[in-house]
Amino acid sequence: QYINCSGRAKQNSEEPPVLTSPHNHDPPKEANDIAQFKKDLKHRIREEQTPLTQLYRSELIKRYINNPEDVATLPLFHQL
């Protein structure tokens, strides 16, 4: 995806990743936002007795309040 990027990191078990070679680009914001959205949604699904559609909408609204333009890149409910 990133041409001529020699950036690498390695991770052992539960320890944080260690950067072994620097990247020549910023992290992919959209992919990180989607991954965090899914992670937060899964956590709430495990912890709460709320219908899935309601949890999804709640997470979407939370993100819309903070960054309205970022919501457009998040997956729709039926895509999860």
PyMOL Python script that loads the backbone (N, CA, C, O; Angstrom):
from pymol import cmd

cmd.read_pdbstr("""\
ATOM      1  N   GLN A   1       0.820  -1.186   0.000  1.00  0.00           N
ATOM      2  CA  GLN A   1       0.000   0.000   0.000  1.00  0.00           C
ATOM      3  C   GLN A   1       0.872   1.261   0.000  1.00  0.00           C
ATOM      4  O   GLN A   1       0.608   2.185  -0.770  1.00  0.00           O
ATOM      5  N   TYR A   2       1.889   1.316   0.834  1.00  0.00           N
ATOM      6  CA  TYR A   2       2.793   2.461   0.865  1.00  0.00           C
ATOM      7  C   TYR A   2       4.080   2.081   0.156  1.00  0.00           C
ATOM      8  O   TYR A   2       4.788   1.172   0.588  1.00  0.00           O
ATOM      9  N   ILE A   3       4.377   2.762  -0.914  1.00  0.00           N
ATOM     10  CA  ILE A   3       5.540   2.446  -1.737  1.00  0.00           C
ATOM     11  C   ILE A   3       6.811   2.916  -1.037  1.00  0.00           C
ATOM     12  O   ILE A   3       6.876   4.026  -0.509  1.00  0.00           O
ATOM     13  N   ASN A   4       7.806   2.055  -1.045  1.00  0.00           N
ATOM     14  CA  ASN A   4       9.119   2.356  -0.484  1.00  0.00           C
ATOM     15  C   ASN A   4       9.103   2.628   1.015  1.00  0.00           C
ATOM     16  O   ASN A   4       9.956   3.369   1.506  1.00  0.00           O
ATOM     17  N   CYS A   5       8.175   2.062   1.744  1.00  0.00           N
ATOM     18  CA  CYS A   5       8.171   2.200   3.195  1.00  0.00           C
ATOM     19  C   CYS A   5       8.858   0.978   3.783  1.00  0.00           C
ATOM     20  O   CYS A   5       8.421  -0.154   3.578  1.00  0.00           O
ATOM     21  N   SER A   6       9.923   1.218   4.506  1.00  0.00           N
ATOM     22  CA  SER A   6      10.642   0.108   5.137  1.00  0.00           C
ATOM     23  C   SER A   6      10.305   0.014   6.617  1.00  0.00           C
ATOM     24  O   SER A   6      10.982  -0.694   7.362  1.00  0.00           O
ATOM     25  N   GLY A   7       9.272   0.715   7.049  1.00  0.00           N
ATOM     26  CA  GLY A   7       8.884   0.721   8.454  1.00  0.00           C
ATOM     27  C   GLY A   7       8.447  -0.654   8.929  1.00  0.00           C
ATOM     28  O   GLY A   7       7.685  -1.343   8.251  1.00  0.00           O
ATOM     29  N   ARG A   8       8.934  -1.047  10.097  1.00  0.00           N
ATOM     30  CA  ARG A   8       8.597  -2.348  10.679  1.00  0.00           C
ATOM     31  C   ARG A   8       8.467  -2.213  12.192  1.00  0.00           C
ATOM     32  O   ARG A   8       9.092  -1.354  12.814  1.00  0.00           O
ATOM     33  N   ALA A   9       7.657  -3.066  12.757  1.00  0.00           N
ATOM     34  CA  ALA A   9       7.527  -3.163  14.206  1.00  0.00           C
ATOM     35  C   ALA A   9       7.394  -4.633  14.544  1.00  0.00           C
ATOM     36  O   ALA A   9       6.904  -5.423  13.737  1.00  0.00           O
ATOM     37  N   LYS A  10       7.833  -4.998  15.740  1.00  0.00           N
ATOM     38  CA  LYS A  10       7.642  -6.378  16.183  1.00  0.00           C
ATOM     39  C   LYS A  10       7.012  -6.350  17.559  1.00  0.00           C
ATOM     40  O   LYS A  10       7.187  -5.405  18.328  1.00  0.00           O
ATOM     41  N   GLN A  11       6.272  -7.416  17.853  1.00  0.00           N
ATOM     42  CA  GLN A  11       5.560  -7.484  19.116  1.00  0.00           C
ATOM     43  C   GLN A  11       5.701  -8.881  19.679  1.00  0.00           C
ATOM     44  O   GLN A  11       5.484  -9.870  18.979  1.00  0.00           O
ATOM     45  N   ASN A  12       6.061  -8.956  20.937  1.00  0.00           N
ATOM     46  CA  ASN A  12       6.172 -10.227  21.641  1.00  0.00           C
ATOM     47  C   ASN A  12       5.041 -10.338  22.649  1.00  0.00           C
ATOM     48  O   ASN A  12       4.915  -9.496  23.539  1.00  0.00           O
ATOM     49  N   SER A  13       4.240 -11.345  22.520  1.00  0.00           N
ATOM     50  CA  SER A  13       3.099 -11.646  23.404  1.00  0.00           C
ATOM     51  C   SER A  13       2.264 -10.407  23.690  1.00  0.00           C
ATOM     52  O   SER A  13       1.770  -9.768  22.761  1.00  0.00           O
ATOM     53  N   GLU A  14       2.101 -10.064  24.947  1.00  0.00           N
ATOM     54  CA  GLU A  14       1.218  -8.969  25.345  1.00  0.00           C
ATOM     55  C   GLU A  14       1.935  -7.627  25.459  1.00  0.00           C
ATOM     56  O   GLU A  14       1.305  -6.629  25.810  1.00  0.00           O
ATOM     57  N   GLU A  15       3.219  -7.580  25.176  1.00  0.00           N
ATOM     58  CA  GLU A  15       3.966  -6.330  25.284  1.00  0.00           C
ATOM     59  C   GLU A  15       3.616  -5.398  24.122  1.00  0.00           C
ATOM     60  O   GLU A  15       3.212  -5.858  23.054  1.00  0.00           O
ATOM     61  N   PRO A  16       3.773  -4.092  24.334  1.00  0.00           N
ATOM     62  CA  PRO A  16       3.507  -3.160  23.232  1.00  0.00           C
ATOM     63  C   PRO A  16       4.487  -3.378  22.081  1.00  0.00           C
ATOM     64  O   PRO A  16       5.608  -3.832  22.310  1.00  0.00           O
ATOM     65  N   PRO A  17       4.091  -3.067  20.860  1.00  0.00           N
ATOM     66  CA  PRO A  17       4.992  -3.237  19.721  1.00  0.00           C
ATOM     67  C   PRO A  17       6.215  -2.324  19.827  1.00  0.00           C
ATOM     68  O   PRO A  17       6.141  -1.223  20.373  1.00  0.00           O
ATOM     69  N   VAL A  18       7.329  -2.803  19.297  1.00  0.00           N
ATOM     70  CA  VAL A  18       8.574  -2.039  19.276  1.00  0.00           C
ATOM     71  C   VAL A  18       8.887  -1.695  17.825  1.00  0.00           C
ATOM     72  O   VAL A  18       8.939  -2.578  16.970  1.00  0.00           O
ATOM     73  N   LEU A  19       9.093  -0.417  17.551  1.00  0.00           N
ATOM     74  CA  LEU A  19       9.415   0.040  16.206  1.00  0.00           C
ATOM     75  C   LEU A  19      10.869  -0.299  15.908  1.00  0.00           C
ATOM     76  O   LEU A  19      11.774   0.187  16.585  1.00  0.00           O
ATOM     77  N   THR A  20      11.094  -1.129  14.899  1.00  0.00           N
ATOM     78  CA  THR A  20      12.456  -1.525  14.540  1.00  0.00           C
ATOM     79  C   THR A  20      13.001  -0.703  13.384  1.00  0.00           C
ATOM     80  O   THR A  20      14.214  -0.616  13.197  1.00  0.00           O
ATOM     81  N   SER A  21      12.109  -0.102  12.609  1.00  0.00           N
ATOM     82  CA  SER A  21      12.506   0.735  11.481  1.00  0.00           C
ATOM     83  C   SER A  21      11.385   1.753  11.262  1.00  0.00           C
ATOM     84  O   SER A  21      10.222   1.359  11.181  1.00  0.00           O
ATOM     85  N   PRO A  22      11.695   3.044  11.164  1.00  0.00           N
ATOM     86  CA  PRO A  22      10.639   4.062  11.073  1.00  0.00           C
ATOM     87  C   PRO A  22       9.875   4.022   9.744  1.00  0.00           C
ATOM     88  O   PRO A  22      10.416   3.660   8.699  1.00  0.00           O
ATOM     89  N   HIS A  23       8.613   4.403   9.828  1.00  0.00           N
ATOM     90  CA  HIS A  23       7.767   4.502   8.636  1.00  0.00           C
ATOM     91  C   HIS A  23       7.975   5.857   7.971  1.00  0.00           C
ATOM     92  O   HIS A  23       8.394   6.813   8.624  1.00  0.00           O
ATOM     93  N   ASN A  24       7.686   5.945   6.683  1.00  0.00           N
ATOM     94  CA  ASN A  24       7.808   7.216   5.967  1.00  0.00           C
ATOM     95  C   ASN A  24       6.430   7.823   5.663  1.00  0.00           C
ATOM     96  O   ASN A  24       6.291   8.614   4.730  1.00  0.00           O
ATOM     97  N   HIS A  25       5.417   7.449   6.453  1.00  0.00           N
ATOM     98  CA  HIS A  25       4.053   7.933   6.236  1.00  0.00           C
ATOM     99  C   HIS A  25       3.306   7.920   7.558  1.00  0.00           C
ATOM    100  O   HIS A  25       3.755   7.316   8.532  1.00  0.00           O
ATOM    101  N   ASP A  26       2.167   8.590   7.580  1.00  0.00           N
ATOM    102  CA  ASP A  26       1.308   8.581   8.759  1.00  0.00           C
ATOM    103  C   ASP A  26       0.515   7.281   8.803  1.00  0.00           C
ATOM    104  O   ASP A  26       0.346   6.630   7.772  1.00  0.00           O
ATOM    105  N   PRO A  27       0.021   6.887   9.990  1.00  0.00           N
ATOM    106  CA  PRO A  27      -0.802   5.675  10.059  1.00  0.00           C
ATOM    107  C   PRO A  27      -2.110   5.863   9.289  1.00  0.00           C
ATOM    108  O   PRO A  27      -2.580   6.990   9.133  1.00  0.00           O
ATOM    109  N   PRO A  28      -2.700   4.767   8.808  1.00  0.00           N
ATOM    110  CA  PRO A  28      -3.959   4.866   8.055  1.00  0.00           C
ATOM    111  C   PRO A  28      -5.126   5.199   8.990  1.00  0.00           C
ATOM    112  O   PRO A  28      -5.681   4.306   9.629  1.00  0.00           O
ATOM    113  N   LYS A  29      -5.494   6.467   9.070  1.00  0.00           N
ATOM    114  CA  LYS A  29      -6.506   6.938  10.017  1.00  0.00           C
ATOM    115  C   LYS A  29      -7.843   6.224   9.847  1.00  0.00           C
ATOM    116  O   LYS A  29      -8.453   5.807  10.831  1.00  0.00           O
ATOM    117  N   GLU A  30      -8.296   6.082   8.615  1.00  0.00           N
ATOM    118  CA  GLU A  30      -9.601   5.463   8.373  1.00  0.00           C
ATOM    119  C   GLU A  30      -9.633   4.023   8.888  1.00  0.00           C
ATOM    120  O   GLU A  30     -10.590   3.630   9.556  1.00  0.00           O
ATOM    121  N   ALA A  31      -8.619   3.250   8.593  1.00  0.00           N
ATOM    122  CA  ALA A  31      -8.564   1.855   9.049  1.00  0.00           C
ATOM    123  C   ALA A  31      -8.506   1.788  10.571  1.00  0.00           C
ATOM    124  O   ALA A  31      -9.137   0.924  11.180  1.00  0.00           O
ATOM    125  N   ASN A  32      -7.753   2.691  11.186  1.00  0.00           N
ATOM    126  CA  ASN A  32      -7.665   2.712  12.645  1.00  0.00           C
ATOM    127  C   ASN A  32      -8.995   3.106  13.275  1.00  0.00           C
ATOM    128  O   ASN A  32      -9.388   2.542  14.296  1.00  0.00           O
ATOM    129  N   ASP A  33      -9.690   4.067  12.675  1.00  0.00           N
ATOM    130  CA  ASP A  33     -10.999   4.486  13.188  1.00  0.00           C
ATOM    131  C   ASP A  33     -12.007   3.336  13.121  1.00  0.00           C
ATOM    132  O   ASP A  33     -12.770   3.123  14.063  1.00  0.00           O
ATOM    133  N   ILE A  34     -12.009   2.609  12.026  1.00  0.00           N
ATOM    134  CA  ILE A  34     -12.928   1.478  11.866  1.00  0.00           C
ATOM    135  C   ILE A  34     -12.610   0.386  12.878  1.00  0.00           C
ATOM    136  O   ILE A  34     -13.516  -0.166  13.503  1.00  0.00           O
ATOM    137  N   ALA A  35     -11.333   0.072  13.042  1.00  0.00           N
ATOM    138  CA  ALA A  35     -10.929  -0.966  13.997  1.00  0.00           C
ATOM    139  C   ALA A  35     -11.319  -0.573  15.418  1.00  0.00           C
ATOM    140  O   ALA A  35     -11.792  -1.416  16.180  1.00  0.00           O
ATOM    141  N   GLN A  36     -11.128   0.690  15.785  1.00  0.00           N
ATOM    142  CA  GLN A  36     -11.483   1.151  17.131  1.00  0.00           C
ATOM    143  C   GLN A  36     -12.994   1.121  17.326  1.00  0.00           C
ATOM    144  O   GLN A  36     -13.471   0.745  18.396  1.00  0.00           O
ATOM    145  N   PHE A  37     -13.749   1.512  16.307  1.00  0.00           N
ATOM    146  CA  PHE A  37     -15.211   1.477  16.376  1.00  0.00           C
ATOM    147  C   PHE A  37     -15.696   0.051  16.639  1.00  0.00           C
ATOM    148  O   PHE A  37     -16.535  -0.174  17.512  1.00  0.00           O
ATOM    149  N   LYS A  38     -15.164  -0.906  15.882  1.00  0.00           N
ATOM    150  CA  LYS A  38     -15.556  -2.308  16.051  1.00  0.00           C
ATOM    151  C   LYS A  38     -15.156  -2.831  17.423  1.00  0.00           C
ATOM    152  O   LYS A  38     -15.915  -3.566  18.055  1.00  0.00           O
ATOM    153  N   LYS A  39     -13.974  -2.459  17.883  1.00  0.00           N
ATOM    154  CA  LYS A  39     -13.500  -2.902  19.196  1.00  0.00           C
ATOM    155  C   LYS A  39     -14.412  -2.370  20.306  1.00  0.00           C
ATOM    156  O   LYS A  39     -14.805  -3.116  21.203  1.00  0.00           O
ATOM    157  N   ASP A  40     -14.747  -1.076  20.239  1.00  0.00           N
ATOM    158  CA  ASP A  40     -15.623  -0.477  21.242  1.00  0.00           C
ATOM    159  C   ASP A  40     -17.013  -1.104  21.210  1.00  0.00           C
ATOM    160  O   ASP A  40     -17.610  -1.356  22.256  1.00  0.00           O
ATOM    161  N   LEU A  41     -17.523  -1.354  20.016  1.00  0.00           N
ATOM    162  CA  LEU A  41     -18.844  -1.960  19.872  1.00  0.00           C
ATOM    163  C   LEU A  41     -18.860  -3.376  20.443  1.00  0.00           C
ATOM    164  O   LEU A  41     -19.796  -3.744  21.153  1.00  0.00           O
ATOM    165  N   LYS A  42     -17.847  -4.165  20.146  1.00  0.00           N
ATOM    166  CA  LYS A  42     -17.763  -5.534  20.677  1.00  0.00           C
ATOM    167  C   LYS A  42     -17.694  -5.536  22.195  1.00  0.00           C
ATOM    168  O   LYS A  42     -18.302  -6.382  22.852  1.00  0.00           O
ATOM    169  N   HIS A  43     -16.951  -4.585  22.747  1.00  0.00           N
ATOM    170  CA  HIS A  43     -16.845  -4.495  24.209  1.00  0.00           C
ATOM    171  C   HIS A  43     -18.216  -4.222  24.828  1.00  0.00           C
ATOM    172  O   HIS A  43     -18.592  -4.846  25.820  1.00  0.00           O
ATOM    173  N   ARG A  44     -18.948  -3.293  24.242  1.00  0.00           N
ATOM    174  CA  ARG A  44     -20.276  -2.974  24.770  1.00  0.00           C
ATOM    175  C   ARG A  44     -21.248  -4.140  24.602  1.00  0.00           C
ATOM    176  O   ARG A  44     -22.102  -4.364  25.460  1.00  0.00           O
ATOM    177  N   ILE A  45     -21.123  -4.879  23.509  1.00  0.00           N
ATOM    178  CA  ILE A  45     -21.992  -6.037  23.283  1.00  0.00           C
ATOM    179  C   ILE A  45     -21.779  -7.073  24.377  1.00  0.00           C
ATOM    180  O   ILE A  45     -22.733  -7.677  24.867  1.00  0.00           O
ATOM    181  N   ARG A  46     -20.521  -7.273  24.756  1.00  0.00           N
ATOM    182  CA  ARG A  46     -20.213  -8.248  25.820  1.00  0.00           C
ATOM    183  C   ARG A  46     -20.683  -7.775  27.191  1.00  0.00           C
ATOM    184  O   ARG A  46     -21.079  -8.587  28.027  1.00  0.00           O
ATOM    185  N   GLU A  47     -20.640  -6.471  27.423  1.00  0.00           N
ATOM    186  CA  GLU A  47     -20.898  -5.930  28.758  1.00  0.00           C
ATOM    187  C   GLU A  47     -22.349  -5.529  29.018  1.00  0.00           C
ATOM    188  O   GLU A  47     -22.770  -5.484  30.173  1.00  0.00           O
ATOM    189  N   GLU A  48     -23.115  -5.240  27.980  1.00  0.00           N
ATOM    190  CA  GLU A  48     -24.455  -4.689  28.169  1.00  0.00           C
ATOM    191  C   GLU A  48     -25.542  -5.614  27.625  1.00  0.00           C
ATOM    192  O   GLU A  48     -25.297  -6.432  26.738  1.00  0.00           O
ATOM    193  N   GLN A  49     -26.725  -5.468  28.167  1.00  0.00           N
ATOM    194  CA  GLN A  49     -27.887  -6.241  27.726  1.00  0.00           C
ATOM    195  C   GLN A  49     -28.793  -5.384  26.836  1.00  0.00           C
ATOM    196  O   GLN A  49     -30.018  -5.446  26.947  1.00  0.00           O
ATOM    197  N   THR A  50     -28.196  -4.602  25.973  1.00  0.00           N
ATOM    198  CA  THR A  50     -28.916  -3.677  25.100  1.00  0.00           C
ATOM    199  C   THR A  50     -28.984  -4.270  23.693  1.00  0.00           C
ATOM    200  O   THR A  50     -28.034  -4.923  23.261  1.00  0.00           O
ATOM    201  N   PRO A  51     -30.087  -4.059  22.967  1.00  0.00           N
ATOM    202  CA  PRO A  51     -30.169  -4.564  21.588  1.00  0.00           C
ATOM    203  C   PRO A  51     -29.006  -4.053  20.729  1.00  0.00           C
ATOM    204  O   PRO A  51     -28.534  -2.930  20.905  1.00  0.00           O
ATOM    205  N   LEU A  52     -28.564  -4.889  19.808  1.00  0.00           N
ATOM    206  CA  LEU A  52     -27.400  -4.566  18.976  1.00  0.00           C
ATOM    207  C   LEU A  52     -27.577  -3.273  18.187  1.00  0.00           C
ATOM    208  O   LEU A  52     -26.660  -2.455  18.112  1.00  0.00           O
ATOM    209  N   THR A  53     -28.754  -3.091  17.603  1.00  0.00           N
ATOM    210  CA  THR A  53     -28.967  -1.877  16.802  1.00  0.00           C
ATOM    211  C   THR A  53     -28.866  -0.622  17.667  1.00  0.00           C
ATOM    212  O   THR A  53     -28.377   0.413  17.213  1.00  0.00           O
ATOM    213  N   GLN A  54     -29.322  -0.717  18.890  1.00  0.00           N
ATOM    214  CA  GLN A  54     -29.255   0.429  19.796  1.00  0.00           C
ATOM    215  C   GLN A  54     -27.802   0.725  20.185  1.00  0.00           C
ATOM    216  O   GLN A  54     -27.404   1.887  20.258  1.00  0.00           O
ATOM    217  N   LEU A  55     -27.017  -0.315  20.432  1.00  0.00           N
ATOM    218  CA  LEU A  55     -25.598  -0.128  20.748  1.00  0.00           C
ATOM    219  C   LEU A  55     -24.864   0.488  19.557  1.00  0.00           C
ATOM    220  O   LEU A  55     -24.047   1.395  19.718  1.00  0.00           O
ATOM    221  N   TYR A  56     -25.166  -0.013  18.371  1.00  0.00           N
ATOM    222  CA  TYR A  56     -24.540   0.511  17.153  1.00  0.00           C
ATOM    223  C   TYR A  56     -24.845   2.001  17.004  1.00  0.00           C
ATOM    224  O   TYR A  56     -23.938   2.804  16.785  1.00  0.00           O
ATOM    225  N   ARG A  57     -26.100   2.362  17.121  1.00  0.00           N
ATOM    226  CA  ARG A  57     -26.492   3.772  16.982  1.00  0.00           C
ATOM    227  C   ARG A  57     -25.827   4.643  18.043  1.00  0.00           C
ATOM    228  O   ARG A  57     -25.388   5.758  17.759  1.00  0.00           O
ATOM    229  N   SER A  58     -25.759   4.130  19.249  1.00  0.00           N
ATOM    230  CA  SER A  58     -25.142   4.868  20.342  1.00  0.00           C
ATOM    231  C   SER A  58     -23.664   5.154  20.065  1.00  0.00           C
ATOM    232  O   SER A  58     -23.192   6.269  20.287  1.00  0.00           O
ATOM    233  N   GLU A  59     -22.941   4.149  19.581  1.00  0.00           N
ATOM    234  CA  GLU A  59     -21.521   4.335  19.244  1.00  0.00           C
ATOM    235  C   GLU A  59     -21.368   5.303  18.076  1.00  0.00           C
ATOM    236  O   GLU A  59     -20.445   6.118  18.059  1.00  0.00           O
ATOM    237  N   LEU A  60     -22.257   5.218  17.114  1.00  0.00           N
ATOM    238  CA  LEU A  60     -22.223   6.117  15.958  1.00  0.00           C
ATOM    239  C   LEU A  60     -22.442   7.570  16.396  1.00  0.00           C
ATOM    240  O   LEU A  60     -21.729   8.474  15.961  1.00  0.00           O
ATOM    241  N   ILE A  61     -23.424   7.774  17.249  1.00  0.00           N
ATOM    242  CA  ILE A  61     -23.721   9.123  17.749  1.00  0.00           C
ATOM    243  C   ILE A  61     -22.545   9.672  18.548  1.00  0.00           C
ATOM    244  O   ILE A  61     -22.189  10.843  18.414  1.00  0.00           O
ATOM    245  N   LYS A  62     -21.944   8.825  19.379  1.00  0.00           N
ATOM    246  CA  LYS A  62     -20.796   9.247  20.176  1.00  0.00           C
ATOM    247  C   LYS A  62     -19.672   9.763  19.272  1.00  0.00           C
ATOM    248  O   LYS A  62     -19.049  10.786  19.558  1.00  0.00           O
ATOM    249  N   ARG A  63     -19.429   9.052  18.196  1.00  0.00           N
ATOM    250  CA  ARG A  63     -18.370   9.469  17.275  1.00  0.00           C
ATOM    251  C   ARG A  63     -18.776  10.694  16.457  1.00  0.00           C
ATOM    252  O   ARG A  63     -17.942  11.547  16.151  1.00  0.00           O
ATOM    253  N   TYR A  64     -20.054  10.776  16.106  1.00  0.00           N
ATOM    254  CA  TYR A  64     -20.535  11.921  15.332  1.00  0.00           C
ATOM    255  C   TYR A  64     -20.372  13.219  16.121  1.00  0.00           C
ATOM    256  O   TYR A  64     -20.021  14.254  15.555  1.00  0.00           O
ATOM    257  N   ILE A  65     -20.625  13.163  17.405  1.00  0.00           N
ATOM    258  CA  ILE A  65     -20.492  14.350  18.252  1.00  0.00           C
ATOM    259  C   ILE A  65     -19.049  14.846  18.258  1.00  0.00           C
ATOM    260  O   ILE A  65     -18.805  16.052  18.225  1.00  0.00           O
ATOM    261  N   ASN A  66     -18.092  13.916  18.300  1.00  0.00           N
ATOM    262  CA  ASN A  66     -16.673  14.292  18.350  1.00  0.00           C
ATOM    263  C   ASN A  66     -16.102  14.649  16.981  1.00  0.00           C
ATOM    264  O   ASN A  66     -15.367  15.629  16.860  1.00  0.00           O
ATOM    265  N   ASN A  67     -16.426  13.872  15.950  1.00  0.00           N
ATOM    266  CA  ASN A  67     -15.884  14.074  14.597  1.00  0.00           C
ATOM    267  C   ASN A  67     -16.927  13.702  13.552  1.00  0.00           C
ATOM    268  O   ASN A  67     -16.919  12.573  13.062  1.00  0.00           O
ATOM    269  N   PRO A  68     -17.817  14.611  13.199  1.00  0.00           N
ATOM    270  CA  PRO A  68     -18.897  14.283  12.258  1.00  0.00           C
ATOM    271  C   PRO A  68     -18.421  13.730  10.918  1.00  0.00           C
ATOM    272  O   PRO A  68     -19.064  12.844  10.354  1.00  0.00           O
ATOM    273  N   GLU A  69     -17.301  14.243  10.400  1.00  0.00           N
ATOM    274  CA  GLU A  69     -16.840  13.788   9.088  1.00  0.00           C
ATOM    275  C   GLU A  69     -16.299  12.360   9.113  1.00  0.00           C
ATOM    276  O   GLU A  69     -16.281  11.698   8.076  1.00  0.00           O
ATOM    277  N   ASP A  70     -15.860  11.872  10.271  1.00  0.00           N
ATOM    278  CA  ASP A  70     -15.312  10.515  10.366  1.00  0.00           C
ATOM    279  C   ASP A  70     -16.386   9.430  10.306  1.00  0.00           C
ATOM    280  O   ASP A  70     -16.084   8.284   9.974  1.00  0.00           O
ATOM    281  N   VAL A  71     -17.621   9.772  10.619  1.00  0.00           N
ATOM    282  CA  VAL A  71     -18.699   8.783  10.669  1.00  0.00           C
ATOM    283  C   VAL A  71     -18.977   8.194   9.287  1.00  0.00           C
ATOM    284  O   VAL A  71     -19.409   7.046   9.183  1.00  0.00           O
ATOM    285  N   ALA A  72     -18.739   8.949   8.250  1.00  0.00           N
ATOM    286  CA  ALA A  72     -19.018   8.487   6.885  1.00  0.00           C
ATOM    287  C   ALA A  72     -18.187   7.269   6.494  1.00  0.00           C
ATOM    288  O   ALA A  72     -18.596   6.503   5.621  1.00  0.00           O
ATOM    289  N   THR A  73     -17.037   7.077   7.120  1.00  0.00           N
ATOM    290  CA  THR A  73     -16.166   5.952   6.763  1.00  0.00           C
ATOM    291  C   THR A  73     -16.457   4.694   7.575  1.00  0.00           C
ATOM    292  O   THR A  73     -15.920   3.629   7.271  1.00  0.00           O
ATOM    293  N   LEU A  74     -17.292   4.799   8.594  1.00  0.00           N
ATOM    294  CA  LEU A  74     -17.584   3.635   9.438  1.00  0.00           C
ATOM    295  C   LEU A  74     -18.549   2.685   8.730  1.00  0.00           C
ATOM    296  O   LEU A  74     -19.357   3.119   7.909  1.00  0.00           O
ATOM    297  N   PRO A  75     -18.467   1.388   9.044  1.00  0.00           N
ATOM    298  CA  PRO A  75     -19.348   0.417   8.388  1.00  0.00           C
ATOM    299  C   PRO A  75     -20.806   0.593   8.809  1.00  0.00           C
ATOM    300  O   PRO A  75     -21.092   0.997   9.937  1.00  0.00           O
ATOM    301  N   LEU A  76     -21.715   0.290   7.901  1.00  0.00           N
ATOM    302  CA  LEU A  76     -23.134   0.281   8.224  1.00  0.00           C
ATOM    303  C   LEU A  76     -23.432  -0.938   9.090  1.00  0.00           C
ATOM    304  O   LEU A  76     -22.648  -1.886   9.129  1.00  0.00           O
ATOM    305  N   PHE A  77     -24.569  -0.909   9.786  1.00  0.00           N
ATOM    306  CA  PHE A  77     -24.908  -1.997  10.707  1.00  0.00           C
ATOM    307  C   PHE A  77     -24.894  -3.355  10.015  1.00  0.00           C
ATOM    308  O   PHE A  77     -24.338  -4.314  10.551  1.00  0.00           O
ATOM    309  N   HIS A  78     -25.500  -3.451   8.829  1.00  0.00           N
ATOM    310  CA  HIS A  78     -25.582  -4.745   8.136  1.00  0.00           C
ATOM    311  C   HIS A  78     -24.227  -5.206   7.584  1.00  0.00           C
ATOM    312  O   HIS A  78     -24.102  -6.351   7.152  1.00  0.00           O
ATOM    313  N   GLN A  79     -23.215  -4.335   7.591  1.00  0.00           N
ATOM    314  CA  GLN A  79     -21.886  -4.708   7.111  1.00  0.00           C
ATOM    315  C   GLN A  79     -21.015  -5.325   8.202  1.00  0.00           C
ATOM    316  O   GLN A  79     -19.932  -5.841   7.926  1.00  0.00           O
ATOM    317  N   LEU A  80     -21.492  -5.269   9.422  1.00  0.00           N
ATOM    318  CA  LEU A  80     -20.704  -5.821  10.529  1.00  0.00           C
ATOM    319  C   LEU A  80     -20.896  -7.275  10.611  1.00  0.00           C
ATOM    320  O   LEU A  80     -20.316  -7.926  11.480  1.00  0.00           O
TER     321      LEU A  80
END
""", "prot")
cmd.dss("prot")
cmd.show_as("cartoon", "prot")
cmd.util.cbc("prot")
cmd.orient("prot")
